[in-house]
Amino acid sequence: MIKESTINLLNANKNLLAFSAGVDSSALFFILLENNINFDIAIVNYGLREQAKEEISYAKELADIYDKKIFIANAPQFDSNFEANARYFRYNFFKEIIEQNAYTALLTAHQLNDKLEWLLMGLSKGSGLSELSGMEEIVVKDNYKIIRPLLKQTKDDLLLFLNRKKYKYFIDESNNETKYRRNKFRPISNSLLEFGKRGFNKSFEILEQESKYFKESFKTVFEKDELRVLKLKSREFLPYAVSYTLKELGYLLSGKEREILKNQDSIVIGRKWAVELSGDLLFIAKYIKVVIPKMQKEKYRVAKIPPKIRGYCFSKNIEVKL
């Protein structure tokens, strides 16, 4: 179920598995075990469902049985934008564990259904190549990699594996709640994949190959929390660089926003993301309006930090080093 090259890659890393006790992460847990790949697990309790207590208990049980370290976080209550805030909390939690324990790879159990759902969401917003090419199997961060070994497998593949082996897993009923935007696309992706996964996997491969040209048009020179600074080869690549970066941060750029980016060097996207171009440097950060002391403003000016980016730097006490 995991190709040999991926097994070799995983064996070369110190792995942390993002675990939830659901179908996908449970399948990946046991697939890793069956391939003798070393890993530990991390799980987040959002406190929204009574079943979450059982899932945490099961994660502890697995860690004890198979001699795995387990890291558990209890998320705060999010009053709005649950999906975005939960994602931010989750990945910050993983990043802290990675830094404190010298892990070199974060393993997530995203699969082909997830990838297709992302594509459908992108199509509904008028998105471009960076969004439609979907999730990548390997994403290289500053001091670790994100690896998604199951991207070519469907949810049904994973269910078949778990049921055949009689491995325990939980069903998260919130995945069917249509108040979450992504869940609205789930029945569509499931229906499409009934035609077979081969064609979809091939199309995604082609999209990813074609998007490599655009990825080479910029590089990340600074990254901290939800701040990115990119160096562009040319102004014409700005819309792609923004859409690719925001996709990593969990936001899908719309077709209208992409068009606006073609002509503007300073903009707030979705009332949430500040995007500013300064020379060949592209700054992207959460947009935060805050009163900044005059002396600090001058420091930002000298450091050539664009105005819309300064609020995030100040609120997070980030010193940008280029």
The 8 nearest C-alpha neighbors of each residue, nearest first, counted from 0:
[[1, 2, 152, 149, 30, 151, 148, 156],
 [2, 0, 148, 5, 3, 6, 149, 30],
 [1, 3, 5, 4, 6, 0, 148, 7],
 [2, 4, 6, 5, 7, 1, 8, 0],
 [3, 5, 7, 6, 2, 8, 1, 9],
 [4, 6, 8, 7, 3, 2, 9, 1],
 [7, 5, 3, 9, 8, 4, 10, 2],
 [8, 6, 10, 4, 5, 9, 3, 11],
 [7, 9, 5, 11, 6, 10, 4, 12],
 [10, 8, 6, 12, 11, 7, 5, 36],
 [11, 9, 7, 8, 12, 36, 6, 37],
 [10, 12, 8, 9, 7, 13, 6, 14],
 [13, 11, 9, 10, 103, 14, 104, 8],
 [12, 14, 102, 103, 104, 38, 15, 11],
 [15, 13, 38, 104, 12, 102, 105, 103],
 [14, 16, 105, 39, 40, 38, 106, 104],
 [17, 15, 40, 106, 18, 105, 39, 41],
 [18, 16, 41, 107, 106, 40, 42, 15],
 [17, 19, 42, 24, 41, 16, 20, 40],
 [18, 20, 21, 42, 24, 17, 54, 43],
 [21, 19, 25, 54, 168, 169, 18, 24],
 [22, 20, 169, 19, 168, 23, 170, 25],
 [21, 23, 25, 168, 24, 26, 169, 158],
 [22, 24, 26, 108, 25, 21, 27, 157],
 [23, 25, 27, 108, 18, 26, 21, 22],
 [26, 24, 28, 20, 22, 27, 23, 21],
 [27, 25, 23, 24, 28, 29, 157, 22],
 [26, 28, 30, 24, 25, 29, 31, 108],
 [29, 27, 25, 31, 26, 30, 24, 32],
 [30, 28, 32, 31, 26, 27, 33, 25],
 [29, 31, 27, 33, 32, 28, 26, 34],
 [32, 30, 34, 36, 29, 28, 33, 27],
 [33, 31, 29, 35, 34, 30, 36, 28],
 [32, 34, 30, 31, 35, 29, 36, 28],
 [33, 35, 31, 32, 36, 30, 6, 29],
 [36, 34, 32, 33, 31, 37, 10, 30],
 [37, 35, 31, 34, 10, 32, 38, 9],
 [36, 38, 35, 14, 10, 39, 13, 31],
 [39, 37, 14, 15, 36, 16, 13, 40],
 [38, 40, 15, 67, 68, 16, 69, 14],
 [41, 39, 16, 69, 15, 18, 17, 68],
 [40, 42, 70, 17, 69, 18, 71, 16],
 [41, 43, 71, 18, 19, 17, 70, 72],
 [44, 42, 72, 71, 73, 45, 74, 89],
 [43, 45, 73, 46, 74, 72, 51, 42],
 [46, 44, 74, 47, 73, 43, 75, 76],
 [47, 45, 44, 48, 51, 74, 73, 49],
 [46, 48, 45, 49, 51, 44, 50, 76],
 [49, 47, 50, 51, 46, 45, 52, 173],
 [48, 50, 51, 52, 47, 46, 53, 54],
 [49, 51, 48, 53, 52, 54, 171, 169],
 [52, 50, 54, 49, 53, 48, 55, 44],
 [53, 51, 55, 50, 54, 49, 56, 44],
 [52, 54, 56, 50, 51, 55, 57, 49],
 [53, 55, 51, 57, 56, 52, 20, 58],
 [56, 54, 58, 52, 57, 53, 51, 59],
 [55, 57, 53, 59, 54, 58, 52, 60],
 [56, 58, 60, 54, 59, 55, 53, 61],
 [59, 57, 55, 61, 60, 56, 54, 62],
 [60, 58, 62, 56, 57, 61, 63, 55],
 [59, 61, 57, 63, 58, 62, 64, 56],
 [62, 60, 64, 58, 63, 59, 65, 57],
 [61, 63, 67, 59, 65, 60, 66, 64],
 [62, 64, 60, 66, 61, 65, 59, 67],
 [65, 63, 61, 62, 66, 60, 67, 59],
 [64, 66, 62, 63, 67, 61, 60, 32],
 [67, 65, 63, 62, 64, 68, 61, 39],
 [68, 66, 62, 39, 65, 69, 63, 40],
 [67, 69, 39, 62, 40, 66, 70, 63],
 [68, 70, 40, 41, 67, 62, 39, 71],
 [69, 71, 41, 42, 40, 68, 72, 96],
 [72, 70, 42, 43, 41, 69, 73, 44],
 [73, 71, 43, 44, 74, 42, 70, 92],
 [74, 72, 44, 43, 45, 75, 71, 46],
 [73, 75, 45, 44, 72, 76, 43, 88],
 [76, 74, 77, 73, 45, 46, 88, 85],
 [75, 77, 78, 74, 45, 46, 47, 81],
 [76, 78, 79, 81, 75, 84, 80, 85],
 [79, 77, 76, 81, 80, 84, 75, 85],
 [78, 80, 81, 77, 84, 82, 83, 76],
 [81, 79, 83, 82, 84, 78, 77, 85],
 [80, 82, 84, 79, 83, 85, 77, 78],
 [83, 81, 85, 84, 80, 86, 179, 87],
 [82, 84, 86, 85, 81, 80, 87, 249],
 [85, 83, 87, 81, 86, 82, 80, 88],
 [86, 84, 88, 82, 87, 83, 81, 89],
 [85, 87, 89, 83, 84, 88, 82, 90],
 [86, 88, 84, 85, 90, 89, 91, 83],
 [89, 87, 85, 91, 86, 90, 84, 92],
 [90, 88, 86, 92, 87, 91, 85, 93],
 [89, 91, 93, 92, 87, 88, 94, 86],
 [92, 90, 94, 88, 93, 89, 87, 95],
 [91, 93, 89, 95, 90, 94, 88, 96],
 [94, 92, 90, 96, 91, 95, 97, 89],
 [93, 95, 91, 97, 92, 96, 90, 98],
 [96, 94, 98, 92, 97, 93, 99, 91],
 [97, 95, 99, 93, 94, 98, 100, 92],
 [96, 98, 102, 94, 100, 95, 101, 99],
 [97, 99, 95, 101, 96, 100, 94, 102],
 [98, 100, 96, 97, 101, 95, 102, 94],
 [99, 101, 97, 98, 102, 96, 95, 103],
 [102, 100, 98, 97, 99, 103, 13, 96],
 [103, 101, 97, 13, 100, 104, 14, 15],
 [102, 104, 143, 13, 12, 144, 14, 101],
 [105, 103, 144, 14, 143, 145, 102, 13],
 [104, 106, 145, 15, 14, 16, 146, 144],
 [107, 105, 16, 146, 147, 15, 145, 17],
 [106, 108, 147, 17, 109, 16, 146, 105],
 [109, 107, 24, 23, 147, 149, 27, 110],
 [110, 108, 107, 150, 113, 147, 149, 23],
 [109, 111, 150, 149, 113, 112, 152, 153],
 [110, 112, 150, 114, 153, 113, 151, 152],
 [113, 111, 115, 114, 110, 153, 188, 116],
 [114, 112, 116, 111, 110, 115, 109, 117],
 [113, 115, 111, 117, 112, 116, 133, 134],
 [114, 116, 118, 112, 117, 113, 188, 111],
 [117, 115, 113, 119, 118, 114, 184, 188],
 [116, 118, 120, 114, 115, 119, 121, 113],
 [119, 117, 131, 115, 121, 116, 120, 133],
 [120, 118, 122, 116, 121, 117, 123, 115],
 [121, 119, 123, 117, 118, 122, 116, 124],
 [120, 122, 126, 118, 124, 119, 123, 130],
 [121, 123, 119, 125, 124, 120, 126, 118],
 [122, 124, 120, 121, 125, 119, 126, 253],
 [125, 123, 253, 121, 122, 126, 254, 120],
 [124, 126, 254, 122, 253, 123, 121, 127],
 [127, 125, 121, 254, 253, 124, 122, 252],
 [126, 128, 129, 130, 131, 125, 254, 121],
 [127, 129, 131, 130, 132, 210, 126, 206],
 [128, 130, 243, 132, 131, 127, 242, 239],
 [131, 129, 128, 132, 133, 127, 121, 126],
 [130, 132, 118, 128, 133, 129, 121, 127],
 [133, 131, 206, 207, 130, 129, 128, 203],
 [134, 132, 131, 114, 130, 118, 117, 135],
 [133, 135, 114, 136, 132, 117, 150, 130],
 [136, 134, 137, 138, 133, 147, 207, 146],
 [135, 137, 147, 146, 148, 134, 150, 138],
 [138, 136, 146, 135, 145, 139, 147, 144],
 [137, 139, 145, 144, 140, 135, 146, 136],
 [138, 140, 144, 143, 137, 145, 141, 142],
 [139, 141, 143, 144, 142, 138, 145, 222],
 [142, 140, 143, 139, 222, 144, 221, 219],
 [141, 143, 140, 103, 144, 139, 98, 97],
 [144, 142, 103, 104, 140, 141, 139, 145],
 [145, 143, 139, 104, 140, 138, 146, 105],
 [144, 146, 105, 138, 137, 104, 106, 139],
 [145, 147, 137, 106, 136, 148, 105, 144],
 [146, 148, 136, 107, 149, 106, 108, 109],
 [147, 149, 150, 146, 1, 136, 5, 108],
 [150, 148, 110, 152, 151, 147, 108, 109],
 [151, 149, 110, 111, 152, 148, 109, 147],
 [150, 152, 111, 149, 200, 110, 153, 196],
 [153, 151, 149, 111, 150, 110, 156, 154],
 [154, 152, 111, 156, 155, 112, 110, 157],
 [153, 155, 157, 156, 158, 112, 110, 152],
 [154, 156, 158, 153, 157, 159, 152, 160],
 [157, 155, 153, 159, 154, 158, 152, 160],
 [156, 158, 160, 154, 155, 159, 26, 161],
 [159, 157, 155, 161, 160, 156, 162, 154],
 [158, 160, 156, 162, 157, 161, 163, 155],
 [159, 161, 157, 163, 158, 162, 164, 156],
 [162, 160, 166, 158, 164, 159, 163, 165],
 [161, 163, 165, 159, 164, 160, 158, 166],
 [164, 162, 160, 165, 161, 159, 166, 158],
 [163, 165, 161, 162, 166, 160, 159, 167],
 [166, 164, 162, 163, 161, 167, 160, 168],
 [165, 167, 161, 164, 162, 168, 163, 29],
 [166, 168, 165, 169, 161, 25, 162, 20],
 [169, 167, 21, 22, 20, 25, 166, 170],
 [170, 168, 21, 20, 171, 22, 167, 54],
 [169, 171, 21, 172, 22, 168, 20, 174],
 [172, 170, 173, 174, 169, 21, 175, 50],
 [171, 173, 174, 175, 170, 176, 48, 169],
 [174, 172, 176, 175, 171, 177, 179, 48],
 [175, 173, 172, 176, 171, 182, 177, 179],
 [174, 176, 173, 172, 182, 177, 183, 185],
 [177, 175, 173, 178, 174, 179, 182, 172],
 [178, 176, 179, 183, 182, 175, 180, 181],
 [177, 179, 176, 180, 182, 183, 181, 175],
 [180, 178, 177, 182, 181, 176, 183, 82],
 [181, 179, 182, 183, 178, 177, 184, 120],
 [180, 182, 183, 179, 184, 185, 116, 120],
 [181, 183, 185, 184, 177, 180, 179, 175],
 [184, 182, 181, 177, 185, 180, 186, 179],
 [183, 185, 187, 182, 181, 116, 186, 188],
 [184, 186, 182, 188, 187, 183, 189, 116],
 [187, 185, 189, 188, 184, 190, 183, 182],
 [188, 186, 190, 184, 185, 189, 191, 183],
 [187, 189, 191, 185, 190, 186, 116, 115],
 [188, 190, 186, 192, 187, 191, 185, 193],
 [191, 189, 187, 193, 188, 192, 186, 194],
 [192, 190, 188, 193, 189, 194, 187, 195],
 [193, 191, 194, 195, 189, 190, 196, 188],
 [192, 194, 195, 191, 190, 189, 196, 188],
 [195, 193, 192, 191, 196, 190, 198, 197],
 [196, 194, 192, 193, 197, 198, 199, 191],
 [195, 197, 199, 198, 192, 200, 194, 153],
 [196, 198, 200, 199, 195, 201, 151, 202],
 [197, 199, 201, 200, 196, 202, 195, 203],
 [200, 198, 202, 196, 201, 197, 203, 195],
 [201, 199, 203, 197, 198, 202, 196, 204],
 [202, 200, 204, 198, 199, 203, 197, 205],
 [201, 203, 199, 205, 204, 200, 198, 206],
 [202, 204, 206, 200, 205, 201, 132, 207],
 [205, 203, 201, 207, 202, 206, 208, 200],
 [206, 204, 208, 202, 203, 207, 209, 201],
 [205, 207, 203, 132, 209, 204, 208, 210],
 [206, 208, 210, 204, 205, 209, 132, 203],
 [209, 207, 205, 211, 210, 206, 204, 212],
 [208, 210, 206, 207, 211, 205, 212, 213],
 [209, 211, 207, 212, 213, 208, 206, 214],
 [212, 210, 214, 213, 208, 209, 215, 207],
 [213, 211, 210, 215, 214, 209, 216, 208],
 [212, 214, 216, 215, 210, 211, 239, 236],
 [215, 213, 211, 216, 212, 217, 210, 240],
 [214, 216, 213, 212, 217, 211, 218, 232],
 [217, 215, 213, 232, 214, 231, 236, 212],
 [218, 216, 231, 230, 215, 232, 214, 229],
 [217, 219, 230, 229, 220, 231, 216, 215],
 [218, 220, 229, 221, 228, 230, 217, 227],
 [219, 221, 229, 228, 218, 230, 321, 222],
 [222, 220, 228, 219, 227, 321, 223, 320],
 [223, 221, 227, 226, 228, 224, 220, 219],
 [222, 224, 226, 225, 227, 221, 317, 319],
 [223, 225, 226, 222, 91, 227, 315, 87],
 [226, 224, 284, 223, 285, 227, 248, 222],
 [227, 225, 284, 223, 224, 283, 222, 228],
 [228, 226, 222, 283, 221, 282, 284, 229],
 [227, 229, 282, 221, 281, 220, 219, 283],
 [230, 228, 219, 281, 218, 220, 280, 231],
 [229, 231, 280, 217, 218, 279, 281, 219],
 [232, 230, 217, 233, 279, 216, 229, 280],
 [231, 233, 216, 217, 230, 234, 279, 236],
 [232, 234, 231, 235, 236, 279, 216, 237],
 [235, 233, 236, 237, 231, 232, 279, 261],
 [236, 234, 233, 237, 238, 261, 239, 232],
 [237, 235, 234, 239, 238, 233, 240, 216],
 [236, 238, 240, 234, 239, 235, 241, 260],
 [239, 237, 241, 240, 260, 236, 257, 242],
 [238, 240, 242, 241, 237, 236, 243, 129],
 [241, 239, 237, 243, 238, 242, 244, 236],
 [240, 242, 238, 244, 239, 243, 245, 237],
 [241, 243, 239, 245, 244, 240, 252, 246],
 [244, 242, 246, 240, 129, 241, 245, 239],
 [245, 243, 247, 241, 246, 242, 240, 248],
 [244, 246, 248, 250, 242, 247, 243, 241],
 [245, 247, 249, 250, 243, 248, 244, 251],
 [248, 246, 244, 245, 249, 243, 250, 242],
 [249, 247, 245, 246, 250, 244, 225, 87],
 [248, 250, 246, 247, 245, 83, 251, 86],
 [251, 249, 246, 245, 248, 252, 247, 83],
 [252, 250, 246, 253, 121, 245, 249, 130],
 [251, 253, 242, 126, 256, 250, 257, 254],
 [254, 252, 124, 256, 126, 125, 255, 257],
 [253, 255, 125, 257, 126, 256, 124, 258],
 [256, 254, 258, 257, 253, 259, 125, 252],
 [257, 255, 259, 253, 258, 254, 252, 260],
 [256, 258, 254, 260, 255, 259, 238, 253],
 [259, 257, 255, 261, 260, 256, 254, 262],
 [260, 258, 256, 261, 257, 262, 263, 255],
 [261, 259, 257, 263, 262, 258, 238, 256],
 [260, 262, 258, 259, 263, 238, 257, 237],
 [263, 261, 260, 259, 264, 258, 265, 257],
 [264, 262, 260, 265, 261, 259, 266, 275],
 [263, 265, 276, 275, 266, 262, 260, 274],
 [266, 264, 275, 263, 274, 276, 267, 273],
 [265, 267, 274, 273, 268, 275, 264, 263],
 [266, 268, 273, 272, 270, 274, 271, 269],
 [269, 267, 272, 270, 271, 266, 273, 256],
 [268, 270, 271, 272, 267, 256, 252, 273],
 [271, 269, 268, 267, 272, 286, 273, 285],
 [270, 272, 269, 286, 268, 285, 267, 273],
 [271, 273, 285, 268, 286, 267, 284, 270],
 [274, 272, 267, 286, 284, 283, 285, 307],
 [275, 273, 283, 266, 265, 282, 267, 272],
 [276, 274, 265, 282, 264, 281, 266, 277],
 [275, 277, 281, 264, 280, 282, 278, 265],
 [278, 276, 280, 279, 281, 275, 305, 282],
 [277, 279, 280, 276, 281, 231, 234, 230],
 [278, 280, 231, 230, 277, 281, 276, 232],
 [281, 279, 230, 277, 278, 229, 276, 231],
 [280, 282, 276, 229, 228, 275, 230, 277],
 [281, 283, 228, 275, 274, 227, 276, 280],
 [284, 282, 274, 227, 273, 226, 228, 281],
 [285, 283, 226, 273, 225, 272, 286, 308],
 [284, 286, 272, 271, 273, 287, 311, 225],
 [287, 285, 273, 272, 271, 284, 311, 288],
 [286, 288, 310, 311, 289, 285, 314, 307],
 [289, 287, 310, 286, 290, 311, 307, 309],
 [288, 290, 310, 291, 287, 314, 313, 311],
 [289, 291, 292, 288, 310, 313, 293, 314],
 [290, 292, 289, 296, 293, 295, 313, 310],
 [293, 291, 295, 294, 296, 290, 297, 313],
 [292, 294, 296, 295, 297, 291, 298, 290],
 [295, 293, 297, 296, 292, 298, 291, 299],
 [294, 296, 298, 297, 292, 293, 299, 291],
 [297, 295, 293, 299, 298, 294, 300, 292],
 [296, 298, 300, 294, 295, 299, 301, 293],
 [299, 297, 295, 301, 300, 296, 302, 294],
 [298, 300, 302, 296, 304, 297, 301, 303],
 [299, 301, 297, 303, 302, 298, 304, 296],
 [300, 302, 298, 303, 299, 297, 304, 296],
 [301, 303, 299, 300, 304, 298, 319, 297],
 [304, 302, 300, 301, 299, 305, 277, 298],
 [303, 305, 299, 302, 300, 309, 306, 308],
 [304, 306, 308, 307, 303, 309, 275, 277],
 [307, 305, 309, 308, 304, 310, 300, 299],
 [308, 306, 309, 305, 273, 310, 286, 275],
 [309, 307, 306, 305, 310, 311, 284, 273],
 [308, 310, 312, 306, 311, 307, 313, 304],
 [311, 309, 287, 313, 312, 289, 288, 308],
 [310, 312, 314, 287, 313, 309, 308, 315],
 [313, 311, 317, 309, 315, 310, 316, 314],
 [312, 314, 316, 310, 311, 315, 309, 317],
 [315, 313, 311, 316, 312, 310, 289, 287],
 [314, 316, 312, 317, 313, 311, 310, 224],
 [317, 315, 313, 312, 314, 318, 311, 310],
 [318, 316, 312, 315, 319, 313, 223, 314],
 [319, 317, 320, 316, 312, 313, 315, 299],
 [318, 320, 317, 321, 221, 312, 304, 302],
 [321, 319, 318, 221, 220, 302, 317, 222],
 [320, 319, 221, 220, 228, 302, 318, 280]]
